[in-house]
Amino acid sequence: MESLEKAQRAWEIYKSLTKDDKFDLRPYIRNIHGTQELISGVEDDMDAKTECKKCGGTCCFPGIEGLIDGADYLYIFWTVSKWEREEIWKALKKDNTGSKKCRFRGKKGCIIPKLSRPHACKTYYCDKVRELQEMMKLFRLSLFGQMNTLENELKGRGYEF
């Protein structure tokens, strides 16, 4: 399934969640958010933003958005503002053929807010930042597991990606 289709399906699910579903799913979202904050702290400690600027953000390669799944998009839509969501939709709908960067990478970096970025966007490939990846390994594994748990909970409620 293409990125746009995954996002559209996640948006359909998000819009169809009942108030009870949203209330019941809140703890899952909070757990994911807490892990995102831990990862963000490590990124800040390793000065990832500065390092990414130095190399031009090569970890944000074209096609990486294909690694983002439905539960990731659902989390993104749950946690971003209306304006940010509109920017994400614009990026998803534009033709990225031939681009040398991820469709979500704008002039000032990623258009997906730091605490809403999916697991795929929490993996670094450059040597400087990679040295500190071990610190993040457990956090990333936790984030991946929490996203799977959210997806399974949604499936149990009849929402399929």
VEXLONU-387019 format. One record per residue: residue number from 1; residue in three letters; x, y, z of N, C-alpha, C in turn. Coordinates in pm, whole numbers, plus 50000, padded with zeros to 5 digits. Last residue first. Layout:
# residues N
> NUM,ALA,X,Y,Z,X,Y,Z,X,Y,Z
...
END
This chain:
# residues 161
> 161,PHE,49375,49832,50920,49455,49918,50832,49473,49852,50699
> 160,GLU,49061,49803,51078,49171,49739,51005,49244,49840,50918
> 159,TYR,48880,49792,51362,48943,49888,51271,49066,49823,51208
> 158,GLY,48774,49629,51560,48716,49623,51425,48772,49723,51326
> 157,ARG,48903,49617,51791,48782,49700,51791,48717,49706,51653
> 156,GLY,49126,49475,51728,49031,49414,51820,48900,49489,51829
> 155,LYS,49257,49675,51584,49204,49557,51513,49100,49486,51598
> 154,LEU,49334,49839,51797,49240,49889,51695,49177,49773,51618
> 153,GLU,49515,49668,51920,49397,49715,51994,49291,49766,51897
> 152,ASN,49708,49650,51718,49633,49530,51760,49507,49568,51837
> 151,GLU,49801,49916,51716,49740,49858,51596,49656,49735,51631
> 150,LEU,49905,49931,51976,49796,50020,51935,49724,49962,51814
> 149,THR,50108,49739,51951,50002,49720,52049,49881,49806,52014
> 148,ASN,50270,49863,51759,50206,49734,51728,50090,49706,51824
> 147,MET,50352,50083,51908,50273,50105,51786,50202,49976,51746
> 146,GLN,50498,49952,52106,50378,50028,52144,50290,50056,52023
> 145,GLY,50710,49847,51954,50616,49758,52023,50487,49828,52061
> 144,PHE,50833,50087,51874,50783,49993,51773,50679,49899,51835
> 143,LEU,50906,50188,52125,50814,50263,52040,50751,50170,51936
> 142,SER,51088,49988,52203,50968,50013,52282,50863,50085,52198
> 141,LEU,51284,50027,52011,51214,49897,52019,51084,49911,52097
> 140,ARG,51361,50285,52082,51302,50261,51950,51227,50128,51948
> 139,PHE,51463,50236,52338,51351,50328,52322,51282,50304,52189
> 138,LEU,51674,50064,52277,51562,50015,52357,51440,50106,52345
> 137,LYS,51836,50245,52118,51787,50116,52068,51665,50066,52146
> 136,MET,51954,50472,52211,51816,50483,52165,51754,50348,52129
> 135,MET,52207,50398,52272,52126,50460,52377,51979,50458,52340
> 134,GLU,52296,50318,52023,52274,50216,52126,52187,50270,52239
> 133,GLN,52344,50556,51886,52223,50479,51857,52193,50374,51964
> 132,LEU,52571,50699,51898,52481,50710,52013,52352,50630,51995
> 131,GLU,52688,50655,51655,52762,50618,51776,52670,50615,51899
> 130,ARG,52518,50780,51476,52506,50635,51492,52579,50586,51617
> 129,VAL,52608,51037,51462,52487,51011,51541,52473,50862,51569
> 128,LYS,52841,50997,51306,52843,51076,51429,52725,51042,51519
> 127,ASP,52763,50843,51077,52855,50791,51177,52847,50865,51310
> 126,CYS,52413,50825,50985,52546,50888,50978,52631,50843,51097
> 125,TYR,52164,50714,51029,52261,50635,50954,52400,50698,50949
> 124,TYR,51899,50670,51265,52000,50755,51202,52108,50668,51140
> 123,THR,51560,50657,51324,51678,50577,51295,51775,50665,51217
> 122,LYS,51320,50772,51339,51400,50775,51462,51526,50691,51447
> 121,CYS,51157,50731,51132,51225,50860,51137,51310,50876,51263
> 120,ALA,51035,50492,51186,51129,50498,51073,51213,50626,51076
> 119,HIS,50854,50567,51392,50972,50486,51421,51077,50498,51311
> 118,PRO,50730,50905,51322,50723,50759,51335,50860,50695,51360
> 117,ARG,50681,51205,51513,50749,51131,51406,50747,50981,51431
> 116,SER,50586,51358,51713,50487,51282,51636,50552,51195,51528
> 115,LEU,50779,51512,51822,50718,51412,51909,50610,51330,51840
> 114,LYS,50845,51682,51597,50941,51588,51655,50875,51477,51738
> 113,PRO,50601,51714,51337,50659,51756,51465,50739,51644,51530
> 112,ILE,50683,51699,51005,50614,51624,51111,50678,51665,51243
> 111,ILE,50856,51829,50845,50730,51898,50873,50646,51823,50976
> 110,CYS,51205,51853,50899,51086,51769,50890,50959,51848,50925
> 109,GLY,51353,52156,50769,51358,52022,50829,51226,51950,50813
> 108,LYS,51290,52384,50636,51344,52398,50772,51353,52263,50843
> 107,LYS,51187,52301,50394,51302,52391,50394,51369,52402,50530
> 106,GLY,51094,51955,50467,51074,52089,50412,51201,52172,50419
> 105,ARG,51031,51630,50427,51141,51720,50461,51121,51853,50389
> 104,PHE,50848,51450,50342,50812,51530,50459,50923,51629,50500
> 103,ARG,50962,51306,50136,50856,51401,50101,50816,51491,50217
> 102,CYS,51315,51284,50158,51183,51240,50203,51080,51348,50170
> 101,LYS,51512,51357,49864,51481,51365,50007,51341,51312,50034
> 100,LYS,51547,51385,49601,51658,51325,49674,51636,51331,49824
> 99,SER,51296,51304,49357,51346,51384,49469,51459,51310,49539
> 98,GLY,51183,51140,49171,51310,51203,49138,51368,51288,49248
> 97,THR,50860,51200,49286,50943,51125,49193,51069,51204,49160
> 96,ASN,50671,51309,49440,50806,51313,49494,50905,51236,49405
> 95,ASP,50390,51499,49404,50472,51399,49335,50616,51414,49384
> 94,LYS,50184,51546,49693,50273,51597,49588,50356,51483,49530
> 93,LYS,50043,51429,49898,49978,51437,49766,50071,51486,49656
> 92,LEU,50201,51451,50123,50163,51318,50076,50109,51321,49934
> 91,ALA,50212,51730,50151,50335,51654,50121,50302,51516,50066
> 90,LYS,49946,51783,50218,50005,51843,50097,50128,51764,50054
> 89,TRP,49928,51642,50462,49847,51600,50345,49904,51656,50216
> 88,ILE,50105,51798,50614,50136,51657,50591,50057,51605,50470
> 87,GLU,49961,52036,50623,50094,52034,50560,50135,51890,50527
> 86,GLU,49737,51952,50768,49721,52000,50631,49853,51998,50555
> 85,ARG,49859,51896,51014,49796,51788,50938,49778,51829,50791
> 84,GLU,49929,52153,51092,50035,52054,51065,49980,51938,50982
> 83,TRP,49669,52260,51125,49761,52318,51027,49871,52218,50990
> 82,LYS,49573,52100,51335,49504,52100,51206,49597,52153,51096
> 81,SER,49850,51939,51506,49747,52041,51491,49683,52030,51352
> 80,VAL,49896,51591,51602,49935,51717,51536,49817,51814,51530
> 79,THR,49808,51349,51712,49893,51438,51792,49930,51571,51727
> 78,TRP,49656,51200,51538,49605,51219,51674,49679,51332,51745
> 77,PHE,49818,51180,51316,49694,51258,51307,49637,51290,51444
> 76,ILE,50021,51012,51427,50052,51146,51377,49925,51232,51375
> 75,TYR,49872,50781,51479,49935,50854,51590,49968,50998,51547
> 74,LEU,49806,50714,51214,49700,50740,51311,49756,50821,51428
> 73,TYR,50060,50667,51109,49981,50779,51060,49868,50814,51157
> 72,ASP,50127,50438,51260,50209,50559,51267,50129,50681,51223
> 71,ALA,49932,50261,51172,49928,50302,51312,50013,50427,51333
> 70,GLY,50015,50231,50898,49887,50292,50934,49880,50341,51077
> 69,ASP,50372,50310,50870,50251,50229,50854,50127,50301,50907
> 68,ILE,50651,50398,50686,50553,50448,50783,50423,50370,50763
> 67,LEU,50807,50329,50480,50823,50250,50601,50725,50292,50710
> 66,GLY,50770,50521,50290,50710,50390,50265,50719,50297,50385
> 65,GLU,50933,50726,50363,50793,50734,50407,50717,50605,50378
> 64,ILE,51163,50673,50232,51157,50631,50372,51013,50636,50423
> 63,GLY,51161,50784,49979,51104,50652,49995,51096,50605,50139
> 62,PRO,51462,50963,50003,51334,50943,49934,51287,50799,49950
> 61,PHE,51593,51000,50342,51606,50966,50201,51469,50947,50135
> 60,CYS,51697,51117,50583,51562,51145,50533,51559,51121,50382
> 59,CYS,51962,51094,50616,51878,50985,50670,51734,50998,50622
> 58,THR,52070,51331,50525,52067,51217,50432,51988,51098,50485
> 57,GLY,52086,51602,50615,51970,51518,50644,51957,51397,50554
> 56,GLY,52319,51739,50577,52208,51766,50486,52088,51675,50505
> 55,CYS,52518,51726,50757,52524,51631,50645,52409,51651,50546
> 54,LYS,52454,51940,50928,52589,51928,50871,52591,51837,50749
> 53,LYS,52195,51886,51013,52218,52003,50926,52353,51992,50856
> 52,CYS,52245,51669,51179,52166,51649,51057,52186,51765,50959
> 51,GLU,52385,51793,51386,52452,51692,51304,52378,51669,51173
> 50,THR,52182,51955,51490,52303,52015,51434,52374,51917,51341
> 49,LYS,51999,51755,51572,51958,51861,51480,52079,51925,51411
> 48,ALA,52138,51596,51759,52101,51541,51628,52066,51650,51527
> 47,ASP,52271,51608,52005,52266,51724,51916,52236,51682,51772
> 46,MET,52247,51417,52188,52346,51391,52084,52348,51503,51980
> 45,ASP,52044,51531,52343,52176,51506,52403,52283,51483,52297
> 44,ASP,51832,51524,52160,51885,51653,52205,52025,51636,52262
> 43,GLU,51799,51248,52142,51831,51324,52021,51890,51460,52059
> 42,VAL,51724,51199,52406,51850,51143,52356,51893,51218,52230
> 41,GLY,51478,51336,52407,51584,51375,52499,51720,51323,52454
> 40,SER,51337,51188,52217,51368,51328,52190,51481,51378,52281
> 39,ILE,51304,50951,52357,51386,50952,52236,51428,51094,52203
> 38,LEU,51129,51047,52557,51259,50988,52592,51354,50990,52473
> 37,GLU,50910,51127,52399,50983,51226,52479,51120,51175,52521
> 36,GLN,50829,50881,52298,50876,50985,52205,50955,51091,52281
> 35,THR,50740,50766,52532,50860,50710,52467,50917,50811,52368
> 34,GLY,50515,50928,52572,50621,50923,52671,50751,50869,52613
> 33,HIS,50364,50863,52343,50413,51000,52360,50528,51004,52462
> 32,ILE,50302,50599,52401,50381,50630,52282,50443,50768,52298
> 31,ASN,50145,50642,52630,50267,50560,52636,50360,50590,52519
> 30,ARG,49934,50796,52519,50022,50853,52623,50153,50775,52635
> 29,ILE,49820,50605,52350,49877,50726,52292,49973,50791,52392
> 28,TYR,49730,50427,52543,49826,50382,52442,49897,50502,52380
> 27,PRO,49544,50585,52686,49665,50535,52753,49772,50486,52654
> 26,ARG,49345,50638,52475,49432,50743,52530,49555,50690,52602
> 25,LEU,49166,50445,52410,49297,50441,52342,49395,50544,52397
> 24,ASP,48937,50510,52553,49005,50383,52582,49146,50377,52522
> 23,PHE,48871,50753,52427,48900,50750,52570,48980,50625,52605
> 22,LYS,48823,50663,52167,48930,50760,52193,48969,50761,52340
> 21,ASP,48602,50493,52218,48727,50440,52162,48843,50534,52193
> 20,ASP,48417,50684,52311,48462,50575,52399,48593,50514,52350
> 19,LYS,48383,50836,52081,48439,50899,52201,48490,50793,52298
> 18,THR,48493,50634,51798,48392,50689,51887,48460,50758,52005
> 17,LEU,48656,50687,51495,48667,50645,51634,48558,50712,51717
> 16,SER,48650,50791,51241,48539,50705,51280,48547,50656,51425
> 15,LYS,48885,50936,51211,48757,51009,51209,48641,50922,51258
> 14,TYR,49070,50722,51217,49073,50828,51319,48938,50900,51327
> 13,ILE,48999,50584,50982,48986,50520,51113,48979,50626,51222
> 12,GLU,49064,50779,50792,48927,50725,50800,48903,50662,50937
> 11,TRP,49338,50801,50845,49251,50917,50867,49105,50872,50878
> 10,ALA,49427,50550,50765,49444,50591,50906,49353,50709,50939
> 9,ARG,49368,50571,50492,49300,50470,50574,49310,50505,50722
> 8,GLN,49541,50780,50421,49397,50795,50404,49320,50695,50488
> 7,ALA,49789,50660,50476,49747,50779,50551,49596,50799,50540
> 6,LYS,49787,50456,50287,49800,50424,50430,49748,50540,50514
> 5,GLU,49774,50610,50050,49665,50517,50084,49667,50480,50232
> 4,LEU,50020,50745,50065,49895,50821,50065,49778,50732,50104
> 3,SER,50203,50526,50053,50197,50615,50169,50064,50690,50177
> 2,GLU,50055,50221,49918,50130,50346,49908,50110,50433,50031
> 1,MET,50084,49882,50000,50000,50000,50000,50089,50125,50000
END
